[in-house]
Amino acid sequence: MVTGPLALVLGATGIRRSEKGVATNFGPSLTGATLGALAILVVALMFAVTR
């Protein structure tokens, strides 16, 4: 339950750092942020369906 938001925050941080030129990992950062957002969506849908 904590890993989705954590992936979203760290992915967004990585994206910002790569856009500034501090890091060179735009692809993995974008993947992490996207998968974190999808994980949050799946958990929210599961809660909505089961309640």
QUISUL-V751749 format. One record per residue. N is the residue number from 0. RES is the residue in three letters. BURIAL is I if it has 16 or more other C-alpha atoms within 10 Angstrom, else O. Layout:
BEGIN
n = [N/N]
res = [RES/RES]
burial = [BURIAL/BURIAL]
END
This chain:
BEGIN
n = [0/1/2/3/4/5/6/7/8/9/10/11/12/13/14/15/16/17/18/19/20/21/22/23/24/25/26/27/28/29/30/31/32/33/34/35/36/37/38/39/40/41/42/43/44/45/46/47/48/49/50]
res = [MET/VAL/THR/GLY/PRO/LEU/ALA/LEU/VAL/LEU/GLY/ALA/THR/GLY/ILE/ARG/ARG/SER/GLU/LYS/GLY/VAL/ALA/THR/ASN/PHE/GLY/PRO/SER/LEU/THR/GLY/ALA/THR/LEU/GLY/ALA/LEU/ALA/ILE/LEU/VAL/VAL/ALA/LEU/MET/PHE/ALA/VAL/THR/ARG]
burial = [O/O/O/I/I/O/I/I/I/I/I/I/O/I/I/O/I/I/O/O/O/O/O/O/O/I/O/O/I/I/I/I/I/I/I/I/I/O/I/I/O/O/O/O/O/O/O/O/O/O/O]
END
